[in-house]
Amino acid sequence: MRKILKNYFDQILNAQNRIAMKKGLLFLALLFTSFAMLGQNGGRVQAMKVAYITNRVGFTPEESEKFWPLYNQFDQKDKAIRSEYKFKGNLLTISDAEAEQFIEGNFIMEEKILNLKKQFYQDMKKFLTPRKIMLFKKAEREFNLQLVKNLRERRKNNRLNNNNDGKKD
């Protein structure tokens, strides 16, 4: 993520025209606003996500102003649905009847999420082009994949450091 941000800032600093500088200033303003709004707990990742997606999609200030509250509302509803249907039992002790009930509930959950996504799409279409909606989905996927990759690398490095700390020469 640092490399992506560094490359972006390098492009902005080397830009020759005013439009590129304005985009850079908008990006910085969004980044700092996001940090301020989201607080400390998990807010850093969310702020990076907002900045990354806004940059990759190329949201205008007006589009950002409409998009992010809508996205946050969608995300909260999505999490609530998933939480409602989350499996809370033990797979080793669950009965077949309970497993079947959970599986049926999972289909209901997936239907609710699909309907929520369809509504989100309809709401986005009011102010974003279909191309920007596709760019958003791509940018969100890229960000999430990079986040998972970074977390795996961090865990791997922590394990290596912990193993090396315990060894005596």
VMD Tcl script that draws the C-alpha trace (Angstrom):
set ca {
  {0.00 0.00 0.00}
  {2.89 2.34 0.81}
  {4.36 1.73 -2.63}
  {1.04 2.59 -4.30}
  {0.68 5.78 -2.26}
  {4.31 6.72 -2.92}
  {3.87 6.20 -6.66}
  {0.73 8.29 -6.61}
  {2.40 11.14 -4.74}
  {5.40 10.98 -7.10}
  {3.04 11.31 -10.07}
  {1.36 14.30 -8.46}
  {4.66 16.02 -7.66}
  {5.91 15.49 -11.23}
  {2.66 16.59 -12.86}
  {2.84 19.53 -15.21}
  {-0.78 20.64 -15.35}
  {-3.11 22.16 -12.79}
  {-5.77 19.46 -13.13}
  {-3.38 16.80 -11.85}
  {-2.43 19.01 -8.91}
  {-6.09 19.61 -8.09}
  {-6.72 15.86 -8.12}
  {-3.73 15.38 -5.83}
  {-4.96 17.99 -3.41}
  {-8.43 16.41 -3.46}
  {-6.86 13.03 -2.76}
  {-4.87 14.42 0.17}
  {-7.92 16.23 1.54}
  {-9.95 13.02 1.35}
  {-7.17 11.05 2.98}
  {-6.79 13.42 5.91}
  {-10.55 13.91 6.26}
  {-11.01 10.15 6.32}
  {-8.38 9.76 9.04}
  {-10.02 12.46 11.13}
  {-13.55 11.11 10.68}
  {-12.81 7.47 11.34}
  {-10.79 7.72 14.50}
  {-8.12 5.33 15.69}
  {-9.65 1.82 15.91}
  {-9.60 0.29 12.45}
  {-10.06 3.75 11.02}
  {-6.63 3.79 9.42}
  {-7.47 0.89 7.13}
  {-10.86 2.37 6.31}
  {-9.28 5.73 5.53}
  {-6.74 4.07 3.26}
  {-9.59 2.23 1.53}
  {-11.51 5.46 0.95}
  {-8.43 7.19 -0.43}
  {-7.40 4.25 -2.60}
  {-10.85 3.70 -4.14}
  {-11.48 7.42 -4.63}
  {-8.17 7.71 -6.46}
  {-8.50 4.54 -8.56}
  {-12.07 5.28 -9.66}
  {-11.42 8.98 -10.15}
  {-14.41 10.20 -8.17}
  {-15.15 13.89 -8.46}
  {-15.76 15.71 -5.15}
  {-19.50 15.64 -5.89}
  {-19.44 11.90 -6.60}
  {-17.45 11.22 -3.43}
  {-19.86 13.27 -1.39}
  {-22.75 11.10 -2.61}
  {-20.94 7.77 -2.86}
  {-19.28 7.30 0.54}
  {-22.37 7.79 2.74}
  {-24.26 5.40 0.45}
  {-21.40 2.87 0.57}
  {-21.16 3.09 4.37}
  {-24.90 2.47 4.67}
  {-24.63 -0.52 2.30}
  {-21.64 -1.90 4.22}
  {-23.43 -1.63 7.58}
  {-26.50 -3.44 6.22}
  {-24.32 -6.13 4.63}
  {-22.49 -6.73 7.91}
  {-25.78 -6.86 9.84}
  {-27.21 -9.48 7.48}
  {-24.06 -11.62 7.65}
  {-23.96 -11.32 11.43}
  {-27.60 -12.41 11.71}
  {-26.90 -15.63 9.81}
  {-23.42 -16.38 11.15}
  {-22.88 -19.97 12.30}
  {-22.42 -20.01 16.05}
  {-22.38 -23.73 16.74}
  {-19.79 -26.46 16.76}
  {-19.46 -28.43 13.52}
  {-18.38 -31.52 15.43}
  {-21.53 -31.67 17.55}
  {-24.21 -30.18 15.28}
  {-27.13 -32.43 14.34}
  {-28.19 -32.99 10.74}
  {-31.42 -31.07 11.37}
  {-29.49 -28.08 12.74}
  {-27.05 -28.24 9.81}
  {-29.92 -28.30 7.33}
  {-31.55 -25.34 9.08}
  {-28.28 -23.41 8.90}
  {-27.81 -24.23 5.20}
  {-31.38 -23.09 4.41}
  {-30.74 -19.92 6.40}
  {-27.57 -19.36 4.39}
  {-29.63 -19.34 1.18}
  {-31.92 -16.71 2.72}
  {-28.87 -14.66 3.73}
  {-27.44 -14.83 0.21}
  {-30.79 -13.71 -1.23}
  {-30.92 -10.75 1.15}
  {-27.36 -9.76 0.26}
  {-28.10 -10.06 -3.46}
  {-31.15 -7.81 -3.07}
  {-29.06 -5.34 -1.07}
  {-26.40 -5.30 -3.82}
  {-29.05 -4.74 -6.48}
  {-30.45 -1.79 -4.53}
  {-26.95 -0.39 -3.99}
  {-26.36 -0.60 -7.74}
  {-29.63 1.18 -8.51}
  {-28.73 3.92 -6.03}
  {-25.22 4.32 -7.48}
  {-26.60 4.55 -11.04}
  {-28.30 7.80 -10.07}
  {-24.95 9.63 -9.96}
  {-22.24 7.28 -11.30}
  {-21.73 5.86 -14.77}
  {-21.77 2.07 -15.14}
  {-18.07 2.28 -16.02}
  {-17.25 4.00 -12.71}
  {-19.36 1.41 -10.86}
  {-17.26 -1.33 -12.46}
  {-14.07 0.57 -11.61}
  {-15.28 0.81 -8.01}
  {-15.82 -2.97 -7.77}
  {-12.37 -3.59 -9.29}
  {-10.66 -1.10 -6.96}
  {-12.43 -2.52 -3.91}
  {-11.33 -6.05 -4.86}
  {-7.73 -4.88 -5.46}
  {-7.64 -3.10 -2.11}
  {-9.00 -6.12 -0.24}
  {-6.53 -8.49 -1.92}
  {-3.63 -6.16 -1.10}
  {-4.82 -5.87 2.49}
  {-4.94 -9.67 2.89}
  {-1.50 -9.97 1.29}
  {-0.06 -7.36 3.67}
  {-1.63 -9.06 6.69}
  {-0.19 -12.44 5.66}
  {3.26 -10.92 5.20}
  {3.04 -9.20 8.58}
  {2.02 -12.45 10.31}
  {4.81 -14.34 8.54}
  {7.36 -11.72 9.59}
  {6.06 -11.74 13.17}
  {6.37 -15.54 13.31}
  {9.89 -15.38 11.91}
  {10.87 -12.68 14.41}
  {9.32 -14.62 17.29}
  {11.14 -17.81 16.24}
  {14.45 -15.98 15.94}
  {13.98 -14.31 19.34}
  {13.55 -17.70 21.01}
  {16.67 -19.26 19.49}
  {19.93 -19.12 21.38}
  {23.27 -19.23 19.61}
}
mol new
graphics top color blue
foreach p $ca { graphics top sphere $p radius 0.5 }
foreach p [lrange $ca 0 end-1] q [lrange $ca 1 end] { graphics top cylinder $p $q radius 0.2 }
display resetview
